[in-house]
Amino acid sequence: MATVAQEQVLPGWETRASRLGGMASGTWHYMRRNPELLVGLGLFLALLAFVLVGHLTVDLDKARPLSNRALLPPSPALPFGTDKQGRNLLAVMVIGTPQTLQIGILAGIIGVTIGTVLALISAFYGGPADALIRGIVDIGLTIPGLMVLITLAMNVKGGLSIPQMVLVVAALAWLFPARVIRAQVLTLRERAFVDIARLSGMPRPAIIIREVMPNLMPYIVASLVGAISAAVLASIGLEVLGLGSFDSLTIGMTLYWVIYYAAIINSWWWWWLPPIIIIIILFTGLFMLAVGLDELANPRLRRRA
Amino acid sequence: MRAEYLFKRLGMFVLILWLASTVNFILPRLGGQDPIRAQLGAQAAMGGNSQVGMKEMIAEYDKRFGLDKPLIEQYLTYLNDTLHLEFNFSMSAYPTKVIDIIWRSLPWTIVLLGVTTLLAWLLGTILGALLTQPNAPRILRFILAPILTLSAIPFFLLGLLLIYLLGFQLKWFPLSGGFDQGIVPGLDPKVIANMAYHSILPALSIILASIGFWTLGMRGVMVSTQGEDYLLFAEAKGLRKTTVFSRYAIRNALLPQLTALALALGNIVSGAVLVEVVFQYPGVGSLLYQSIRASDFYMIQGVVFIIIVAIGLATLVLDLIYPLLDPRISYARK
């Protein structure tokens, strides 16, 4: 209590500066205890750096078919070589990586937003709304998601463009966040501070926004990472199955062409290695972030070593 | 009540069947895509100037597939057909029925998926349980990091890498397919050996990529049971460490693992579909890939429906086993 009083006496900017400094060093200290978070962020930043540097240095028009000779192995001029349609694969990766990420992030955000809203309604209002939402989530989670997405995708004329892909993938991305966050809201709802807010006459929406949401944030962020990872996986799955747009340059479409032209058994290694490495970096990074954030959200998981 | 639980669970299964078939019925009509018109149009385009008689042909086809009847009648017919697993003819292999082709490829997927899922679950669960023991062999801790990393990678990517490393470079395993050319799949021991040999790489990619998930899950549950009263009591009774570990700790931790298995089945099959594509394994996944490439609309619908039903059934079985394993659950109404 004394510290709070002192802070109020001090001029605002000084406190804020020192608090920011404290937060930064605190964050750093925490990161050193949570190496997964650090590795995850590092891998993610490495991908972003690749895309940024690529956008500045690579001629992106060369990602068009027939802009080079086909199937050239890597050379100083073409570090990633070209594919069978004469695309410069470095340019393809520079354009495709952020597109794939974009699909995942947008679909993930849509999914977690819908999931959180439904979870709050379900946990706070109960009754028929809760039964309905829980029922849909329970059933939805046992159905193989990719099958539903295939059904959706094959009814879209032509291949899925990127915005369409986002919507299709987001159609199921809310199920898991809804379940996880609902469980969390249920435990938060019973805490003393929520009781106090309720007894002091705070309206329910205000309790949700001002009391529950801030405490829910770590879980929301953690399930966002999970949702992004699932959405990227789903979009790549649809694209590998041939449901993406054929002139799209995403990582998934690159893999579609790799499989289509049997690049692996034709020893065109430069064609399939970069997309695979990018996906591995992406998924390992997201996985590490998820593990790290999980530990941040559930201190109980911290290693008992 | 046991009966009530059973009834509720069966109801959920029926609901899944109804939803899956209804979505299959509604979506194509919403999307305004008519498979027959599209197919006829494509054929007409290929054949050049054979536009004459298209209208009559479409009318004839509409009649034959019942598309000229009112929607509600079409819907009821569709539900009835789906119930009898009648998915019409395959468009790319015309005189053959969709369901006959599915029956041919389903056993491949069931065996591959069943064996790999069980193996991965068992190995992962054992590994996860052992990891929480202080006297576990040190090598386990070294395996953990690579296994966890592998679990972050999609099944089929690992498959691509395995094809390249173990198939293409080292030539230890065949690159693709479910059996050697010239072999007729059957139950002859030699043929089975050949099929098993072909399934090693696909199986390996599913097992290696999913084992970490189970390890992590089991380790988490085991850690959370450490320090529970019943474990302390078992130890205080003077039971041997191995007894406490196997009879008390593992047995209780297995239940959440089983729930996780029921929940993960959908994801596993989604991943396995792509593994089949990568290996051109003759299961339903490859069938799906080929029918998407050939725009074989009825075939896609049939395969999707069968996979949803199969997973629904597997989940149902797991859910019905669950109360038998956990005597605490009576599934009484709250």
Boltz contact constraints between the chains, C-beta under 6 A:
constraints:
  - contact:
      token1: [A, 139]
      token2: [B, 16]
      max_distance: 6.0
  - contact:
      token1: [A, 142]
      token2: [B, 315]
      max_distance: 6.0
  - contact:
      token1: [A, 143]
      token2: [B, 308]
      max_distance: 6.0
  - contact:
      token1: [A, 144]
      token2: [B, 266]
      max_distance: 6.0
  - contact:
      token1: [A, 144]
      token2: [B, 269]
      max_distance: 6.0
  - contact:
      token1: [A, 144]
      token2: [B, 270]
      max_distance: 6.0
  - contact:
      token1: [A, 144]
      token2: [B, 307]
      max_distance: 6.0
  - contact:
      token1: [A, 144]
      token2: [B, 311]
      max_distance: 6.0
  - contact:
      token1: [A, 145]
      token2: [B, 270]
      max_distance: 6.0
  - contact:
      token1: [A, 146]
      token2: [B, 270]
      max_distance: 6.0
  - contact:
      token1: [A, 147]
      token2: [B, 304]
      max_distance: 6.0
  - contact:
      token1: [A, 147]
      token2: [B, 307]
      max_distance: 6.0
  - contact:
      token1: [A, 147]
      token2: [B, 308]
      max_distance: 6.0
  - contact:
      token1: [A, 150]
      token2: [B, 304]
      max_distance: 6.0
  - contact:
      token1: [A, 151]
      token2: [B, 304]
      max_distance: 6.0
  - contact:
      token1: [A, 154]
      token2: [B, 300]
      max_distance: 6.0
  - contact:
      token1: [A, 155]
      token2: [B, 27]
      max_distance: 6.0
  - contact:
      token1: [A, 155]
      token2: [B, 28]
      max_distance: 6.0
  - contact:
      token1: [A, 155]
      token2: [B, 31]
      max_distance: 6.0
  - contact:
      token1: [A, 155]
      token2: [B, 33]
      max_distance: 6.0
  - contact:
      token1: [A, 233]
      token2: [B, 154]
      max_distance: 6.0
  - contact:
      token1: [A, 237]
      token2: [B, 274]
      max_distance: 6.0
  - contact:
      token1: [A, 240]
      token2: [B, 274]
      max_distance: 6.0
  - contact:
      token1: [A, 241]
      token2: [B, 289]
      max_distance: 6.0
  - contact:
      token1: [A, 241]
      token2: [B, 292]
      max_distance: 6.0
  - contact:
      token1: [A, 242]
      token2: [B, 292]
      max_distance: 6.0
  - contact:
      token1: [A, 242]
      token2: [B, 293]
      max_distance: 6.0
  - contact:
      token1: [A, 264]
      token2: [B, 163]
      max_distance: 6.0
  - contact:
      token1: [A, 264]
      token2: [B, 164]
      max_distance: 6.0
  - contact:
      token1: [A, 265]
      token2: [B, 168]
      max_distance: 6.0
  - contact:
      token1: [A, 265]
      token2: [B, 175]
      max_distance: 6.0
  - contact:
      token1: [A, 276]
      token2: [B, 157]
      max_distance: 6.0
  - contact:
      token1: [A, 279]
      token2: [B, 157]
      max_distance: 6.0
  - contact:
      token1: [A, 280]
      token2: [B, 153]
      max_distance: 6.0
  - contact:
      token1: [A, 283]
      token2: [B, 152]
      max_distance: 6.0
  - contact:
      token1: [A, 283]
      token2: [B, 153]
      max_distance: 6.0
  - contact:
      token1: [A, 284]
      token2: [B, 149]
      max_distance: 6.0
  - contact:
      token1: [A, 284]
      token2: [B, 152]
      max_distance: 6.0
  - contact:
      token1: [A, 287]
      token2: [B, 152]
      max_distance: 6.0
